[in-house]
């Protein structure tokens, strides 16, 4: 949730001030990929990224554009997306190999075609058994070589088919991984946006109702600062599990970004959405997550929520905005509560 009065605003402003000077010193300049890399570097949460950047700087003194991109892919891009890049590279390499092999076989076929013409000429001019035998031996050699080329190409094509089948299976899995948030087990922002877009297109005479819940973990920065980021990750995972349990098959849930979650309830009125939101809020409030170091339960972890339902004239952006505004009201009025969005004016 973007909130002008949130604790994150000062942090993000400070990170922006640190990030811009870092970007100016390196070859990639102000490209978005460069900003993403140096923002995460300045933030300091990714120790492996900092170590890799520092090692590169120690060697070169300045990051090249290609080094910036390589570090971005390795440390910023989601693992599933990296696998897609790898699968695409494997397919391109395989296609290139097939093209080279078929080109070579095509060249050999042209040579064999010439040999056939020569064989026909020898047959027509043969005047003795020796001439005929010589032509047949030459033809057998040419046919044998062509047969071997075809067998090799056939084997290579079979290997290619097997590789394509394997890559297809990996891509099928990636299609699921790319839209799943690894920490919470829910959809990620990309997957949720796709579901929201589809649901909005179905909303009409056949499915007149659509409700959205936006959820934010209260004082999440304080939780991270007090108990550490590993514990913060456990909080996100636990709340993701609580949301999934309350939503079940009624709708789809996602980690919308950072400590914010979203729940989409197709064909459900706002009253049902409010009940679901309250159930999630109560389950989180009643839950206790224990610290691994001391087994001490940590209390006072709560969430705030905003609920909005689809109205005539709505689009995806306006629905999300109204739910987000309701969430902001919940935060402003004390947190650990659910607010229903006002009807669109």
Sine and cosine of phi, psi and omega as CSV:
sin_phi,cos_phi,sin_psi,cos_psi,sin_omega,cos_omega
0.00,0.00,0.78,-0.62,0.09,-1.00
-0.99,0.10,0.87,-0.50,-0.12,-0.99
-0.66,-0.75,0.88,-0.47,-0.05,-1.00
-0.88,0.47,-0.39,0.92,-0.04,-1.00
-0.97,-0.26,0.14,0.99,-0.08,-1.00
-0.96,0.26,0.30,-0.95,0.02,-1.00
-0.93,0.38,-0.41,0.91,-0.07,-1.00
-0.96,0.27,-0.35,0.94,-0.10,-1.00
-0.88,0.47,-0.73,0.68,0.00,-1.00
-0.90,0.44,-0.64,0.77,0.01,-1.00
-0.89,0.45,-0.74,0.68,-0.02,-1.00
-0.90,0.43,-0.59,0.80,0.05,-1.00
-0.90,0.44,-0.68,0.73,0.02,-1.00
-0.90,0.44,-0.67,0.74,0.01,-1.00
-0.91,0.42,-0.62,0.79,0.04,-1.00
-0.87,0.49,-0.68,0.74,0.01,-1.00
-0.90,0.44,-0.53,0.85,0.02,-1.00
-0.99,0.17,-0.54,0.84,-0.11,-0.99
-0.96,0.29,-0.71,0.70,-0.09,-1.00
-0.84,0.54,-0.75,0.66,0.03,-1.00
-0.88,0.48,-0.58,0.81,0.03,-1.00
-0.90,0.44,-0.66,0.75,-0.02,-1.00
-0.89,0.46,-0.63,0.77,-0.10,-0.99
-0.92,0.39,-0.33,0.94,-0.08,-1.00
-1.00,0.09,-0.12,0.99,-0.16,-0.99
-0.80,-0.59,0.30,-0.95,-0.21,-0.98
-0.90,0.44,-0.50,0.87,-0.07,-1.00
-0.96,0.27,-0.22,0.97,0.10,-0.99
0.86,0.52,-0.75,-0.66,-0.14,-0.99
-0.98,-0.18,0.39,0.92,0.07,-1.00
-0.90,0.43,0.52,-0.86,-0.01,-1.00
-0.83,0.56,-0.61,0.79,0.00,-1.00
-0.89,0.46,-0.65,0.76,0.03,-1.00
-0.90,0.44,-0.67,0.74,0.02,-1.00
-0.88,0.47,-0.71,0.71,-0.01,-1.00
-0.87,0.50,-0.67,0.74,-0.02,-1.00
-0.90,0.43,-0.77,0.64,-0.08,-1.00
-0.97,0.26,-0.46,0.89,0.10,-0.99
-0.88,0.47,-0.75,0.67,0.01,-1.00
-0.92,0.39,-0.56,0.83,0.05,-1.00
-0.89,0.46,-0.74,0.68,-0.01,-1.00
-0.92,0.40,-0.56,0.83,-0.01,-1.00
-0.90,0.43,-0.61,0.79,0.13,-0.99
1.00,0.08,0.12,0.99,-0.04,-1.00
-0.98,0.19,-0.38,0.92,-0.11,-0.99
-0.96,-0.29,1.00,-0.06,-0.08,-1.00
-0.90,0.44,-0.62,0.78,-0.01,-1.00
-0.91,0.42,-0.60,0.80,0.06,-1.00
-0.89,0.45,-0.73,0.68,-0.01,-1.00
-0.88,0.48,-0.67,0.74,0.00,-1.00
-0.90,0.44,-0.67,0.74,-0.02,-1.00
-0.92,0.39,-0.68,0.73,0.02,-1.00
-0.91,0.42,-0.71,0.70,-0.01,-1.00
-0.88,0.47,-0.63,0.77,0.01,-1.00
-0.91,0.42,-0.65,0.76,0.02,-1.00
-0.91,0.41,-0.67,0.74,0.01,-1.00
-0.91,0.42,-0.60,0.80,0.01,-1.00
-0.90,0.43,-0.52,0.85,-0.03,-1.00
-1.00,0.09,-0.67,0.74,-0.12,-0.99
-0.96,-0.30,-0.47,0.88,-0.06,-1.00
1.00,0.06,-0.38,0.93,-0.05,-1.00
-0.41,-0.91,0.72,-0.69,-0.03,-1.00
-0.98,0.22,0.76,-0.65,0.12,-0.99
-0.98,0.22,0.20,-0.98,0.04,-1.00
-0.89,0.47,-0.67,0.74,-0.01,-1.00
-0.92,0.40,-0.61,0.79,0.03,-1.00
-0.92,0.40,-0.64,0.77,0.05,-1.00
-0.87,0.50,-0.72,0.69,-0.01,-1.00
-0.91,0.42,-0.67,0.74,-0.01,-1.00
-0.89,0.46,-0.67,0.74,0.03,-1.00
-0.92,0.39,-0.61,0.79,0.04,-1.00
-0.88,0.47,-0.74,0.67,-0.01,-1.00
-0.90,0.44,-0.65,0.76,-0.08,-1.00
-0.96,0.28,-0.58,0.81,-0.17,-0.99
-0.90,-0.44,-0.33,0.95,-0.06,-1.00
-0.96,-0.28,-0.72,0.70,-0.02,-1.00
-0.89,0.45,0.61,-0.79,0.01,-1.00
-0.88,0.47,0.56,-0.83,0.00,-1.00
-0.79,0.61,-0.64,0.77,-0.01,-1.00
-0.89,0.46,-0.61,0.79,0.02,-1.00
-0.93,0.36,-0.59,0.81,0.06,-1.00
-0.88,0.47,-0.62,0.79,0.03,-1.00
-0.91,0.41,-0.56,0.83,0.05,-1.00
-0.91,0.41,-0.69,0.73,0.06,-1.00
-0.85,0.53,-0.69,0.72,-0.01,-1.00
-0.91,0.41,-0.68,0.73,0.01,-1.00
-0.89,0.46,-0.65,0.76,0.02,-1.00
-0.90,0.44,-0.66,0.75,0.01,-1.00
-0.91,0.42,-0.64,0.77,0.03,-1.00
-0.89,0.45,-0.67,0.75,0.01,-1.00
-0.90,0.43,-0.67,0.74,0.00,-1.00
-0.90,0.44,-0.66,0.75,0.02,-1.00
-0.90,0.44,-0.68,0.73,-0.02,-1.00
-0.91,0.41,-0.67,0.74,0.02,-1.00
-0.89,0.45,-0.63,0.78,0.05,-1.00
-0.89,0.46,-0.64,0.77,0.02,-1.00
-0.91,0.42,-0.67,0.74,0.03,-1.00
-0.88,0.47,-0.67,0.74,0.00,-1.00
-0.88,0.47,-0.67,0.75,0.02,-1.00
-0.90,0.43,-0.68,0.73,-0.02,-1.00
-0.92,0.40,-0.68,0.74,0.00,-1.00
-0.93,0.36,-0.56,0.83,0.05,-1.00
-0.90,0.44,-0.67,0.74,0.02,-1.00
-0.91,0.42,-0.68,0.73,0.03,-1.00
-0.90,0.43,-0.61,0.79,0.04,-1.00
-0.89,0.46,-0.64,0.77,0.05,-1.00
-0.90,0.43,-0.68,0.74,0.03,-1.00
-0.90,0.43,-0.59,0.81,0.02,-1.00
-0.91,0.42,-0.61,0.79,0.04,-1.00
-0.90,0.43,-0.66,0.75,0.05,-1.00
-0.90,0.43,-0.64,0.77,0.01,-1.00
-0.92,0.40,-0.59,0.81,0.06,-1.00
-0.88,0.47,-0.64,0.77,0.06,-1.00
-0.91,0.42,-0.64,0.77,0.04,-1.00
-0.89,0.46,-0.62,0.79,0.04,-1.00
-0.88,0.47,-0.67,0.75,0.03,-1.00
-0.89,0.45,-0.67,0.75,0.03,-1.00
-0.91,0.41,-0.62,0.78,0.03,-1.00
-0.89,0.46,-0.67,0.74,0.02,-1.00
-0.89,0.45,-0.63,0.77,0.00,-1.00
-0.91,0.40,-0.66,0.75,0.01,-1.00
-0.91,0.41,-0.63,0.78,0.02,-1.00
-0.88,0.48,-0.69,0.72,-0.06,-1.00
-0.94,0.34,-0.41,0.91,-0.03,-1.00
-0.97,-0.23,-0.02,1.00,-0.03,-1.00
-0.91,0.42,0.74,-0.67,0.00,-1.00
-0.87,-0.50,-0.04,1.00,0.00,-1.00
-0.56,-0.83,0.21,-0.98,0.05,-1.00
-0.91,0.42,-0.54,0.84,0.01,-1.00
-0.91,0.42,-0.67,0.74,0.04,-1.00
-0.88,0.48,-0.69,0.73,-0.01,-1.00
-0.90,0.43,-0.68,0.74,0.00,-1.00
-0.91,0.42,-0.65,0.76,0.00,-1.00
-0.89,0.45,-0.66,0.75,0.00,-1.00
-0.91,0.41,-0.65,0.76,-0.01,-1.00
-0.92,0.40,-0.67,0.75,0.02,-1.00
-0.88,0.48,-0.69,0.72,0.01,-1.00
-0.90,0.44,-0.64,0.77,0.00,-1.00
-0.92,0.40,-0.63,0.77,0.04,-1.00
-0.89,0.46,-0.64,0.77,0.01,-1.00
-0.90,0.43,-0.71,0.71,0.01,-1.00
-0.90,0.43,-0.67,0.74,0.00,-1.00
-0.92,0.40,-0.61,0.79,0.02,-1.00
-0.90,0.43,-0.67,0.74,0.01,-1.00
-0.91,0.42,-0.65,0.76,0.01,-1.00
-0.91,0.41,-0.63,0.77,0.03,-1.00
-0.89,0.45,-0.64,0.77,0.02,-1.00
-0.91,0.42,-0.66,0.75,0.04,-1.00
-0.87,0.49,-0.68,0.73,-0.02,-1.00
-0.92,0.40,-0.64,0.77,0.02,-1.00
-0.90,0.44,-0.67,0.75,0.03,-1.00
-0.89,0.46,-0.70,0.72,0.02,-1.00
-0.89,0.45,-0.64,0.77,0.02,-1.00
-0.89,0.46,-0.67,0.74,0.04,-1.00
-0.90,0.43,-0.66,0.75,0.02,-1.00
-0.91,0.42,-0.63,0.78,0.04,-1.00
-0.92,0.40,-0.58,0.81,0.05,-1.00
-0.91,0.40,-0.66,0.75,0.08,-1.00
-0.88,0.48,-0.64,0.77,0.02,-1.00
-0.90,0.44,-0.66,0.75,0.03,-1.00
-0.87,0.49,-0.68,0.73,0.01,-1.00
-0.90,0.43,-0.63,0.77,0.00,-1.00
-0.92,0.38,-0.65,0.76,0.03,-1.00
-0.90,0.44,-0.64,0.77,0.02,-1.00
-0.88,0.47,-0.70,0.72,0.02,-1.00
-0.90,0.44,-0.69,0.72,0.02,-1.00
-0.91,0.42,-0.59,0.81,0.03,-1.00
-0.88,0.47,-0.68,0.73,0.03,-1.00
-0.89,0.45,-0.65,0.76,0.01,-1.00
-0.91,0.41,-0.67,0.74,0.00,-1.00
-0.91,0.42,-0.62,0.79,0.06,-1.00
-0.86,0.51,-0.67,0.75,0.03,-1.00
-0.93,0.37,-0.63,0.78,-0.01,-1.00
-0.90,0.44,-0.56,0.83,0.01,-1.00
-0.86,0.51,-0.53,0.85,0.08,-1.00
-0.98,0.19,-0.69,0.72,-0.05,-1.00
-0.90,0.44,-0.60,0.80,-0.08,-1.00
-0.91,0.42,-0.44,0.90,-0.02,-1.00
-0.96,-0.27,0.24,0.97,-0.01,-1.00
-0.90,-0.43,0.73,-0.68,0.08,-1.00
-0.99,0.12,0.87,-0.50,-0.12,-0.99
-0.91,0.41,-0.52,0.85,-0.09,-1.00
-0.97,0.24,-0.72,0.69,-0.07,-1.00
-1.00,-0.06,-0.32,0.95,-0.07,-1.00
0.98,0.18,-0.01,1.00,0.02,-1.00
-1.00,-0.04,0.03,-1.00,0.15,-0.99
-0.88,0.47,0.45,-0.90,0.16,-0.99
-1.00,-0.05,-0.06,-1.00,-0.07,-1.00
-0.86,0.51,-0.66,0.75,-0.02,-1.00
-0.89,0.47,-0.73,0.68,0.00,-1.00
-0.91,0.42,-0.63,0.78,-0.01,-1.00
-0.92,0.39,-0.67,0.74,0.02,-1.00
-0.86,0.51,-0.61,0.79,0.04,-1.00
-0.90,0.43,-0.71,0.70,0.00,-1.00
-0.91,0.43,-0.63,0.78,0.00,-1.00
-0.91,0.41,-0.65,0.76,0.02,-1.00
-0.89,0.45,-0.70,0.71,0.01,-1.00
-0.90,0.44,-0.70,0.72,-0.02,-1.00
-0.90,0.44,-0.62,0.79,-0.01,-1.00
-0.91,0.41,-0.56,0.83,0.02,-1.00
-0.95,0.31,-0.46,0.89,0.01,-1.00
-0.99,0.12,-0.29,0.96,-0.05,-1.00
-0.94,0.35,0.82,-0.57,-0.04,-1.00
0.14,-0.99,-0.61,-0.79,-0.05,-1.00
-0.89,0.46,-0.64,0.77,-0.06,-1.00
-0.98,0.18,-0.50,0.87,-0.01,-1.00
-0.66,-0.75,0.98,0.21,-0.17,-0.99
-0.95,0.31,-0.26,0.97,-0.12,-0.99
-0.88,-0.47,0.59,-0.81,0.03,-1.00
-0.41,-0.91,0.81,-0.59,-0.04,-1.00
-0.84,-0.54,0.48,-0.87,-0.04,-1.00
-0.73,-0.68,0.71,-0.71,0.08,-1.00
-0.89,-0.46,0.81,-0.59,0.13,-0.99
-0.96,-0.28,0.73,-0.68,-0.13,-0.99
-0.78,-0.62,0.63,-0.77,0.02,-1.00
-0.68,-0.73,0.69,-0.72,0.03,-1.00
-0.96,0.27,0.80,-0.60,-0.02,-1.00
-0.94,0.33,0.72,-0.70,0.09,-1.00
0.79,0.61,0.69,0.73,-0.09,-1.00
-0.92,0.38,-0.59,0.81,0.03,-1.00
-0.88,0.48,-0.64,0.77,0.02,-1.00
-0.90,0.44,-0.63,0.78,0.04,-1.00
-0.88,0.48,-0.73,0.69,0.02,-1.00
-0.89,0.46,-0.70,0.72,-0.03,-1.00
-0.92,0.40,-0.57,0.82,-0.06,-1.00
-0.99,0.15,-0.69,0.72,-0.16,-0.99
-0.92,-0.38,-0.15,0.99,0.04,-1.00
0.99,-0.13,0.39,-0.92,-0.05,-1.00
-0.91,0.42,-0.59,0.80,0.06,-1.00
-0.85,0.53,-0.64,0.77,0.05,-1.00
-0.93,0.37,-0.63,0.78,0.07,-1.00
-0.85,0.52,-0.63,0.78,0.06,-1.00
-0.90,0.45,-0.61,0.79,0.02,-1.00
-0.92,0.40,-0.57,0.82,0.05,-1.00
-0.90,0.44,-0.72,0.70,0.01,-1.00
-0.87,0.49,-0.69,0.72,0.00,-1.00
-0.90,0.44,-0.67,0.74,-0.03,-1.00
-0.92,0.39,-0.65,0.76,0.01,-1.00
-0.94,0.34,-0.59,0.81,0.10,-0.99
-0.86,0.52,-0.65,0.76,0.03,-1.00
-0.92,0.40,-0.64,0.77,0.02,-1.00
-0.90,0.44,-0.67,0.75,0.02,-1.00
-0.90,0.44,-0.71,0.71,0.00,-1.00
-0.87,0.50,-0.67,0.75,-0.01,-1.00
-0.90,0.43,-0.62,0.78,-0.04,-1.00
-0.98,0.22,-0.55,0.83,-0.03,-1.00
-0.99,0.14,-0.69,0.73,0.00,-1.00
0.80,0.60,-0.80,-0.60,-0.04,-1.00
-1.00,-0.08,0.11,0.99,-0.06,-1.00
-0.95,0.32,-0.47,0.88,-0.04,-1.00
-0.28,-0.96,-0.36,-0.93,0.02,-1.00
-0.83,-0.56,0.60,-0.80,-0.02,-1.00
-0.83,-0.56,0.48,-0.88,-0.05,-1.00
-0.54,-0.84,0.43,-0.90,0.26,-0.97
-1.00,0.05,0.94,-0.35,-0.17,-0.99
-0.98,0.21,-0.42,0.91,0.02,-1.00
0.44,-0.90,0.74,-0.67,0.01,-1.00
0.85,0.52,-0.87,-0.49,0.00,-1.00
-0.98,-0.20,0.29,0.96,-0.04,-1.00
-0.95,-0.30,0.64,-0.77,-0.01,-1.00
-0.82,-0.57,0.29,-0.96,0.04,-1.00
-0.62,-0.79,0.58,-0.81,0.04,-1.00
-0.78,-0.63,0.80,-0.60,0.02,-1.00
-0.95,-0.31,0.79,-0.61,-0.05,-1.00
-0.85,-0.53,1.00,0.04,0.02,-1.00
-0.91,0.41,0.59,-0.80,0.06,-1.00
0.89,0.46,0.36,0.93,0.00,-1.00
-0.88,-0.48,0.72,-0.69,0.02,-1.00
-0.96,0.26,0.17,-0.99,-0.06,-1.00
-0.90,0.44,-0.50,0.87,0.00,-1.00
-0.90,0.44,-0.66,0.75,0.04,-1.00
-0.92,0.40,-0.66,0.75,0.02,-1.00
-0.88,0.48,-0.64,0.77,0.04,-1.00
-0.89,0.45,-0.66,0.75,0.03,-1.00
-0.88,0.47,-0.68,0.73,0.02,-1.00
-0.90,0.44,-0.70,0.72,0.00,-1.00
-0.88,0.48,-0.67,0.75,0.01,-1.00
-0.92,0.40,-0.59,0.81,0.03,-1.00
-0.90,0.44,-0.67,0.75,0.04,-1.00
-0.90,0.43,-0.72,0.70,-0.01,-1.00
-0.86,0.51,-0.71,0.71,-0.02,-1.00
-0.92,0.40,-0.66,0.76,-0.03,-1.00
-0.91,0.41,-0.66,0.75,0.02,-1.00
-0.91,0.41,-0.70,0.72,-0.02,-1.00
-0.88,0.48,-0.61,0.79,-0.05,-1.00
-0.99,0.14,-0.30,0.96,-0.04,-1.00
-0.96,0.27,0.37,-0.93,0.04,-1.00
-0.70,-0.71,0.84,-0.54,0.04,-1.00
-0.97,-0.25,0.77,-0.64,-0.07,-1.00
-1.00,-0.08,0.61,-0.79,0.09,-1.00
-0.96,0.27,0.72,-0.70,-0.05,-1.00
-0.93,0.37,-0.52,0.86,-0.06,-1.00
-0.95,0.32,-0.56,0.83,-0.09,-1.00
-0.80,-0.60,-0.07,1.00,-0.07,-1.00
0.88,0.47,0.33,0.95,-0.01,-1.00
-0.99,0.15,0.79,-0.61,0.04,-1.00
-0.95,0.30,0.67,-0.74,0.01,-1.00
-0.98,-0.21,0.87,-0.49,-0.03,-1.00
-1.00,-0.08,-0.01,-1.00,0.13,-0.99
0.91,0.42,0.46,0.89,0.17,-0.99
-1.00,-0.04,0.87,-0.49,-0.07,-1.00
-0.71,-0.70,0.20,-0.98,0.06,-1.00
-0.77,-0.64,0.40,-0.91,0.14,-0.99
-0.89,-0.46,0.46,-0.89,-0.07,-1.00
-0.61,-0.79,0.46,-0.89,0.12,-0.99
-0.78,-0.62,0.67,-0.74,-0.08,-1.00
-0.85,-0.53,0.71,-0.71,0.08,-1.00
-0.64,-0.77,0.48,-0.88,0.06,-1.00
-0.84,-0.54,0.43,-0.90,-0.05,-1.00
-0.91,0.42,0.71,-0.70,0.04,-1.00
-0.80,-0.60,0.32,-0.95,0.03,-1.00
-0.84,0.55,0.75,-0.66,-0.02,-1.00
1.00,-0.02,-0.09,1.00,0.00,-1.00
-0.95,0.31,0.40,-0.92,0.27,-0.96
-0.72,-0.70,-0.01,-1.00,-0.07,-1.00
-0.85,0.53,-0.71,0.70,-0.07,-1.00
-0.90,0.43,-0.67,0.74,-0.04,-1.00
-0.94,0.35,-0.58,0.81,0.04,-1.00
-0.90,0.43,-0.73,0.68,0.01,-1.00
-0.89,0.45,-0.66,0.75,-0.02,-1.00
-0.89,0.46,-0.67,0.74,-0.01,-1.00
-0.93,0.36,-0.63,0.77,0.06,-1.00
-0.91,0.42,-0.62,0.79,0.01,-1.00
-0.93,0.37,-0.61,0.79,0.06,-1.00
-0.90,0.43,-0.63,0.78,0.06,-1.00
-0.90,0.43,-0.62,0.78,0.07,-1.00
-0.88,0.47,-0.67,0.74,0.02,-1.00
-0.87,0.50,-0.63,0.77,0.03,-1.00
-0.89,0.45,-0.67,0.75,0.04,-1.00
-0.86,0.51,-0.67,0.74,0.01,-1.00
-0.92,0.39,-0.68,0.73,-0.06,-1.00
-0.92,0.39,-0.54,0.84,-0.09,-1.00
-1.00,-0.08,0.29,0.96,0.15,-0.99
0.82,-0.57,-0.13,0.99,0.02,-1.00
0.93,0.36,0.08,-1.00,-0.03,-1.00
0.80,0.60,0.74,0.67,0.00,-1.00
-0.44,-0.90,0.22,-0.98,0.01,-1.00
-0.89,-0.46,0.73,-0.68,0.02,-1.00
-0.85,-0.53,0.70,-0.72,0.06,-1.00
-1.00,-0.02,0.75,-0.66,-0.02,-1.00
-0.92,0.40,0.57,-0.82,0.10,-0.99
-0.93,0.36,0.46,-0.89,0.06,-1.00
-0.89,0.46,0.58,-0.82,0.01,-1.00
-0.89,0.46,0.66,-0.75,-0.01,-1.00
-0.99,0.11,0.00,0.00,0.00,0.00
